[in-house]
Amino acid sequence: LIFHSDRGVQYACNEFRCLLEKNPLIIRSMSRKGNCWDNAVAESFFKTLKAECVYQHKFTDKEQAALIVFEYIETWYNRKRLHSTLGYLSPEEFGRNLNKQNIAA
């Protein structure tokens, strides 16, 4: 798991850093100073997730929200939704094409 954040004090403080370091499966990643583009892809994803999924539902509890968000990501966003930054392919299709290229090389 990569936890990527901007350089906000809430992410850079010792308390938060120590919390993440307690779990060896988490790798910290932080934007470079003055570089707003590091988070552009993640921010675009969350904007899309909110507009296409979250704002379309009234969740009754955390479990329902988790299930609906999971289903959106796994059945629509990764498998069917076309992404302009991937040449209008789904992430799944883009990954398959990338694997084919790597095998051929």
C-alpha positions in Angstrom: 0.0 0.0 0.0 1.4 3.4 -1.0 0.0 6.3 1.0 0.6 9.4 -1.1 -0.1 12.9 0.2 0.7 16.5 -0.2 3.1 18.2 2.2 0.3 19.3 4.6 1.3 19.5 8.2 -1.3 16.7 9.1 0.7 14.3 6.9 4.2 15.5 7.7 4.0 15.6 11.5 5.8 13.0 13.6 2.7 11.5 15.1 1.2 10.6 11.7 4.6 9.5 10.3 5.0 7.1 13.3 1.4 5.8 12.9 2.1 4.8 9.3 5.5 3.3 10.1 3.9 0.9 12.6 2.6 -1.0 9.6 5.4 -2.4 7.4 3.0 -2.8 4.4 2.5 1.0 4.1 5.0 3.0 2.1 4.9 6.8 2.6 5.0 8.9 -0.5 4.9 12.7 -0.4 4.7 15.4 -3.1 7.8 17.3 -3.8 7.8 20.9 -2.6 6.0 23.2 -5.0 4.8 20.3 -7.3 1.0 20.2 -7.4 1.0 17.6 -10.2 1.9 14.6 -8.1 -1.6 14.4 -6.8 -3.4 15.3 -10.0 -4.3 11.7 -11.0 -5.6 10.8 -7.5 -7.6 14.0 -7.2 -9.1 13.4 -10.7 -10.1 9.9 -9.6 -11.8 11.0 -6.4 -13.6 13.8 -8.2 -15.0 11.2 -10.6 -15.8 8.7 -7.9 -17.8 11.4 -6.0 -19.6 12.6 -9.1 -20.4 9.2 -10.7 -21.0 7.1 -7.5 -21.0 8.7 -4.1 -23.4 11.7 -4.8 -25.8 9.3 -6.6 -26.5 7.3 -3.4 -27.8 7.8 0.1 -25.8 5.3 2.2 -27.5 3.8 5.2 -24.2 2.7 6.9 -20.4 2.3 6.3 -20.8 -1.3 5.1 -23.3 -0.3 2.3 -21.0 2.6 1.3 -18.0 0.4 1.1 -19.8 -2.2 -1.0 -21.2 0.3 -3.4 -17.9 2.1 -3.8 -16.1 -1.3 -4.3 -18.6 -2.4 -6.9 -18.3 1.0 -8.8 -14.5 0.7 -8.9 -14.2 -3.0 -9.7 -17.1 -3.4 -12.1 -17.3 0.0 -13.8 -14.3 2.2 -13.3 -11.5 -0.4 -13.8 -13.3 -2.7 -16.3 -15.6 -0.6 -18.5 -15.1 3.1 -18.1 -13.0 4.7 -20.8 -10.2 6.9 -19.6 -8.8 9.7 -21.8 -5.4 9.5 -20.2 -5.2 5.9 -21.2 -6.1 6.5 -24.9 -9.8 5.9 -24.2 -9.2 2.4 -22.9 -10.4 1.0 -19.5 -7.6 0.5 -17.0 -8.1 -3.3 -17.4 -7.7 -3.1 -21.1 -4.8 -0.8 -20.9 -3.1 -3.2 -18.5 -3.7 -6.2 -20.8 -2.2 -4.2 -23.7 0.8 -3.3 -21.6 1.4 -6.9 -20.6 1.2 -8.0 -24.2 3.8 -5.4 -25.1 6.1 -6.5 -22.3 5.8 -10.1 -23.3 6.5 -9.3 -27.0 9.6 -7.3 -26.0 
